[in-house]
């Protein structure tokens, strides 16, 4: 089984090192790492189209790219590797990717790029920043990948999983819970500062607190010590309201014909 690993914290981040070490212990697995040179948090699915990208190899064998997480996976799958991996992994991220975070997350973006190429993919994150109990999270990631392989779900039809692991010891981690995404409140206000040149600088505010953290959500599961697993999809179509918008589109078309 061939596995590609990427992340958004950068190729030197403890999370990707721990994930690589854990996954490499699975018998019969070939692992490659192609990750960003620097931290690329909140880059989502962005691709770099207006600048050249360069690939270098680190002393530990990891390859790193001066681009986004999606750049790394895209380059790897479209020529760098020279083969098609069976599975794409992203992480382990330094902090949660739950609820609305998944829209912005570079960790999820890297995994999603693999999914868009028809390859099963998993985004792994720890709930709290700081890498506490990272080895336990990596062990759970390895166990999950090994079981998915044993159940012959790797190399089959593509799927995309978002996994958030509480920062707990192995013994303190609860069971795996299948969850839906929760929701956050709107982000905190933008932070303004004055630069040394007298110009106003703007810093994006912190993410909002959990808004929908009811039972069944990823927020609820991780708050109770469980590993939250959420299947994701890319299709953003609002199927529930297609009928409503069909009627609205007809009225719009009639009105626009007279313009």
Beta strands, then each sheet from edge to edge (+ up, - down):
strand 1: 2-6
strand 2: 30-36
strand 3: 55-57
strand 4: 63-65
strand 5: 87-94
strand 6: 120-126
strand 7: 160-165
strand 8: 176-178
strand 9: 183-184
strand 10: 191-194
strand 11: 200-203
strand 12: 210-212
strand 13: 227-231
sheet 1: 3+ 4- 2- 1- 5- 6- 7- 13+ 8+
sheet 2: 9+ 12-
sheet 3: 10+ 11-
end
